[in-house]
Amino acid sequence: ESFALGLEQTLITFINDPVLLAELYAFEGVRLPSGLIRYGAPEGMHDDAAMSAIIGWYTIVGGTPGPDRVIYDDPVSISTY
């Protein structure tokens, strides 16, 4: 959710990498019977690049609940390279 908020607030930008963009567009959350949400790629797809970007964002913001606790001079650029 913090990553999605960072995207909405344009705190995160991406290079034009087709693999990363395809994985991000396909990334989904599925509510489980327990009420928890499982995030990942749809069956048959990969989410390695998307998860790397999300983990990178989580590391940048220090594991805080949202980007509102971090101040940036410029948007963060995340690359698969």
C-alpha positions as CSV (number, residue, x, y, z in Angstrom):
1,E,0.0,0.0,0.0
2,S,2.9,2.3,0.7
3,F,4.3,1.6,-2.7
4,A,1.0,2.3,-4.4
5,L,0.7,5.6,-2.6
6,G,4.3,6.5,-3.6
7,L,3.2,5.8,-7.2
8,E,0.0,7.9,-6.9
9,Q,2.0,10.8,-5.4
10,T,4.7,10.5,-8.1
11,L,7.4,9.9,-5.5
12,I,8.4,6.9,-7.6
13,T,9.3,6.9,-11.3
14,F,10.5,4.0,-13.5
15,I,12.7,3.6,-16.5
16,N,10.8,2.4,-19.6
17,D,11.6,-1.3,-19.0
18,P,9.0,-3.6,-20.6
19,V,9.5,-6.4,-18.1
20,L,9.1,-4.2,-15.0
21,L,6.2,-2.3,-16.4
22,A,4.3,-5.5,-17.5
23,E,4.8,-7.0,-14.0
24,L,3.7,-3.9,-12.3
25,Y,0.5,-3.6,-14.4
26,A,-0.3,-7.3,-13.8
27,F,0.5,-7.2,-10.0
28,E,-2.6,-7.9,-7.9
29,G,-3.9,-8.4,-4.4
30,V,-6.2,-11.3,-3.7
31,R,-8.2,-11.5,-0.5
32,L,-7.8,-14.9,1.1
33,P,-10.6,-16.7,3.1
34,S,-8.7,-15.6,6.3
35,G,-9.2,-12.0,5.3
36,L,-5.5,-11.4,4.6
37,I,-4.4,-10.2,1.2
38,R,-1.8,-12.1,-0.9
39,Y,0.1,-9.8,-3.3
40,G,1.8,-11.1,-6.4
41,A,1.6,-11.9,-10.1
42,P,-1.4,-13.8,-11.6
43,E,-0.9,-17.5,-12.0
44,G,1.6,-18.2,-14.8
45,M,3.3,-14.8,-14.6
46,H,6.4,-13.6,-12.9
47,D,6.7,-10.8,-10.3
48,D,10.5,-10.7,-9.6
49,A,11.0,-7.2,-11.0
50,A,7.9,-5.8,-9.3
51,M,8.8,-7.3,-6.0
52,S,12.3,-5.9,-6.3
53,A,10.9,-2.5,-6.8
54,I,8.5,-2.8,-3.9
55,I,11.2,-4.1,-1.6
56,G,13.5,-1.3,-2.7
57,W,10.8,1.3,-1.9
58,Y,10.2,-0.3,1.5
59,T,14.0,0.0,2.2
60,I,14.1,3.6,1.1
61,V,11.2,4.6,3.4
62,G,12.6,2.7,6.3
63,G,9.6,0.4,6.6
64,T,7.3,3.2,7.6
65,P,3.6,2.9,6.9
66,G,3.7,5.5,4.2
67,P,5.8,7.9,2.2
68,D,4.4,10.9,4.1
69,R,7.2,10.3,6.7
70,V,10.0,10.7,4.1
71,I,11.0,13.9,2.5
72,Y,12.6,13.8,-1.0
73,D,14.0,16.6,-3.1
74,D,13.4,14.6,-6.3
75,P,11.3,11.5,-7.2
76,V,12.9,8.1,-6.6
77,S,13.9,6.3,-9.8
78,I,13.8,2.5,-9.7
79,S,15.5,0.4,-12.3
80,T,15.8,-3.4,-12.8
81,Y,19.5,-2.9,-13.7
